[in-house]
């Protein structure tokens, strides 16, 4: 796609912004945004499209009266064709359609009619045409209380409200980042004739299943202060979408600081799938630890200061010393059944980061006292 001029219609829309985000990473691509005002006059639209190698036709209307929906989809496709003909150009048009194209709704009929208008132009002129059929798109920046159940639920949950399910049907979902990637892929491969591509979603969920996931995300974020399991693409993208609706003031997290004569200790982040990370300050000459674990795995890293980390097998064996300092960061992994401690042997406060594969459970800490030496 390098050295191409690519027009995007409906640039203020959700999917179009996702495409702009994607195309910003492509060097040598000039993105030309076609505002809604350009559609008032075919000659003005033609001037905006002049010299474009491709058009990502994303503009459309999915709500309103039947006439408004027809005008915002079918009529816009007709104007796009007339503008291209006025310029005598045949750019590669990538048209964003919908899985509702066959359901008989005013929106579905309007989208299908727009497809037919563009296909007739493509057949008549030889212009490459890619039609992308999209399921329900979600992601950061989507307008709530409009036509996205994900956006509506996320916005309400982030605001402390309880969303209501109107119809618990199955919905196929696709993340906007995947849409942008797939549309750019189509853009880079102009077809010899009209090509219709059905974009497969990342999951099909009942609305109640979606709400349950998002409610768990809210509880994880606001109540449990833990990052949930994000190993699946769906969960990772839904969670990032949910966070985008959380008020920025709520993104400040204040941990509980446990302080004593040794220094301070507090949790930084807890992961449902990977334990937790915590941080400590330790005063000069102070030792932390003198305990072992039977199942827990820990890693220590000194960020600032000087320390000695000592390990000893609990069933007999020599003490192993690791001298570490913040100037030369190293990670020391702590094997099970080895009692261990960390001693600040420097003259300044010791700053240490720890990772453990389990979130601390007061009822089952798997931590047993045993002096190293």
N, C-alpha and C positions, 0 to 999 in steps of 0.2 A: 504493500500500500504506500510505499515511499513515493514522494514527489507527486502526490495526488491532492486534488481539491475535493473535499467531501462535504456535501451539504447535509444538514440535519434539520428536519422540520419538527415543529413542536418542541423547541429547545428548552422551554421551561418545564416540560413534563418530566415525570419520574424516570421512565426508561431512557428518554433522550439525555437526561443528565448522567445516567449511568454510562451511556455511550461516550459522552464528552469526557468523563473521567478516564475511560479506557483509552480513548484516542489521544489524550494528552501525553501518553507514554510512547507514542509512535513518532519517531523523528521524521521530519520531511513531509508530514501530513498537514495540510491546511484545512482547518475545520471552518465551514461557513454556516452560521446559524441563520435560519430562515424564520423571522418573527411572524406572528399571526397577522400583523398589519399588511404584510406583503401579499396576502391572499385576497385582499380587497380588489386588486387589479391584476389581471393576467400579465400585462406588460411589465408591471413592477416586479411580479414574481419571476418573470423571464429574466429580468435584469439581475436579480439575485442569484439565479441559477446559471447564468452565463459562465462558461468555462469550467463547470464542475464535471469531474470524472464520474462521480457517483452521488446518489441521493439516498440517504437513510430516511425514508418516509415514515416517521413515527407519530406525527400529528394525528389526532382523532378525537372524537367525542363519544363517550360511552354512556352518558346519562343526559336526560333532558326529554323534550318532546320528541315524537317520532320524526318530525321535520328537522329538528335541531340535530338529531343523531345522524340522519341522512345527509344533511348539509356538511356536518363535521367529518364525514367519512367518504361517502360516495362522491359528493360534489367536489371535495378537496382533491380526490384522485383525478377527476375530470379536469380541474384547473391545472394540476401538475402536468398532465398530458398536453394540454393546450400551451402551457408555458414552454415545455420542451420543444414542441412543434414550432412555436414562434421563434425559437433560437436555432432551429434546424439541428438539434443535438439529440443524441441517444445515450444518455448516461446510464450506468448500471443502477437500477432502482432496487433497493432492498426495502420491502414493505412489511411492516409489522401488523400481522393479522391476529386472530384469536381462535381458540378452540370453540368459542361460541358461534362460530361462522355457520354451523349446521343446526343450531337449536331453534331456529325460526323466530328468535327475538328481533326487535327492531335493530338492535346493535349488531347482532349476528348477520342479519340480512344486509345491513349497510356495509359491513366489512366485506362480505362476499361479493357484493356489487362493485365495491372498490377494486377488489382483486380482478374481477372480470374486465373492468375498464382498463386496468393496467395491462392485463394479459392481451387484450385486443390490440393495444398500442404496441406492445412488444412483438406480437405476431406480424403486425403491419409494417413495422420499421426495422425489425431485427435487433431492437434494444434488449440488452440482457435484463432479466427480471428475476429477482429472488423473493419469494413470498415465505415469510417465517410465521408459522402458526404457534402462538404462545399460550401456555396455560396461565394460571394465576401467578402474577409476579409479585415478589415481596423484597424488601430490603430497606436500608436506611434512606430516609428522605421521601418515602411514600406518604401521600396525604391520607390522614385518618378520617374516618366518618365519610368516606366517599365510595370507593369500590374495592378496597383491600381489607379483608377481614384481619390479616396479620397486622397491618398498620393500626386499625381501629382497636384491636385487643391490646397491642403494645402500648399505645398512647393512654388508654384507660388504666391499664395495670400500673404503668409508671406513675400515674397521677393518684394512685391509691383507690381507684374505682373498681367495681366488679362488673365486667362485661356480661351481657346477656346473649344467649344463643337463640337466634330466631328460627333457624332451620339447621338441624344437625345432619348435614349431608357430607358426602366425600368431596374433597377438593384436591386437585393436583396443583402442586406448588413448584415454582422455579425461582431461584435467587437472581436478582437483577444483575449481579456480576457475571453469572453464567450466561444470561441473555446477551449482555454486551460482548462477551467473548465469542459466543456463537454467531452473533450478527456480524462481528468483525471478520470472523472466519468465512462467512458467506460473501462478505464484501470483497475479500481477497481472492475469491474464486468465481468470477462472473460466468454464468452458464451460457451455453449456446442457444438455449431456448428457455421458456418459463420454467422455473424450478420451484416446487412447493416443498418446504421442509418443516416437518413437525418437530418442534423443540421438546424433548422429553424433560419432564420435571424431575426434581431430586427426590420427591416423595408425594404420595397421595394419603391424606389424612382426613378423618372425620373432623368436623369443626370442634367437637368436644375434645378430641385428642390434641388438637392444636392448642386449645385453651388450657388444657392440663399441663402441657409443656411450658407454656408461657407463665402460668401461675407458679410453677416450680422455679422458673428463672427469677421471678419477682421475689419469692421467698429466699432463694439462694443469695440474691443480691442485697436485699434490704434487711433480712432477718438473720440468716445463717452466716452471711458474709463469707461465702465460699463459692469458688468457681465450679459450676456443674460439669458433668461429663460432656465434653465437646468433641469426642472422637469421631462422631459422624458429621458429614458435610452439612446435613440438615440442621443438626443441633448447633453447630458452630456458627452458621450463617443466621439462624433464627436468634441466637443469643446476641450476636453483634447487632442485629436489627433491633432487638429489645433495648439494648443499652443506648442506642441512638435516640430513643424517645425519653430517656431518663433526664430529668432536669440537671443541668451542669452543676448546680450547687450540691446535688446528691452524689456527685462523683468524688467528693472528698470523703475519705475513709479515715477514721481516727481509731487506732487500735488501743486495747487496754494495756497499759504499761505496768509491768510488775517490777518494782524497785525494792532493793534491799541493800545491805552494806557491801555487797559484791559489785553492784552496778544495776543496770536495767535490762529487761528482756521483754520483747513483744513480738507478736505474730505479724508477718507482713502479708502473706497470702496463703489461703487454704484451697486445695484442689480436691475435688471429689474423686479424681482418678490418680492423683499423684502426691498425696500427703500435704505437707505444708512447708513454708519457708518462714524462718524467724530470725531475729537479729538481737544481738546483745552488746552491751558495753560492759567492760570488766576493768576494775581499778587495778593499778600496779600491785603486783605481789599476790593477787587473789587467784584462787583456783575454782573453776566451775566443773561439776561433773562428779566423778567417783561413783559411777554406776555402769551397769551393763544392760543389754537387751537380748531377749531370746529370739525375737522375730523382726524387730525394727531395723531398718537400714538408715544410717545418717551420713551426711557429708558435711564437713566443716571447711570454711574458707575465711582466713583472716584478711580483712579489708584494710586495716590500719593498725599499726603497733607491732610488737614482737611477742611471740608466744611459743610455748612448747606443748604439743599434744602428745599425751602418753597413752599407750595401749598395753594391756597385759591379759593373756588368756586366763579365764577364771579357773580352769582346771590345772593350772600349773604352767610355768614358762617365764621367760625373761620379759622385762619391760622394754618396749620399743618407744624411742623418743623421735618425734618429728619437730624440728625447729622451723618455724614459719614466720613470715612477716608480710605486712601489707605492701612493701615495696616490690616483692616478688610473689605475686599471688599464686597459691597452690591449693588444690582441693585434697583433703584427707578423708578417705572413706572409712567408716567405722564398721568393722565386721561384727556380727553377733557373737555372743559369748566372750566378748573382750571388754573388760571394764576399762573405762577411759576417763580422762579429764583434760582440760585445757588450762594452762597457767599463764598469766600475764607476766612475762619476765622482762618487760621493758619499763621505761620510766614514764610513759604516757598511757592514756586510756586505750584499751584494746577494743577494737570494733570487729565483730565476727558475724558472719552469715552462716546459717545452718539450714540444711534441708533434711526432712525426714519423710519416709514413704507413707507414713500414716498421719492422719489428723489426730492430735492428742485427745485421748479419751480418759477423763479422770477416773472412771470406773474400771478401766483396763489399760493402765499406762505402759505396761511391759517395761518397767524401769526398776532396777533392783540395786540397792546400795552395795558397793564393794570398793574400798579404798584401793587405788592403783598401787601405791607404795606406802 
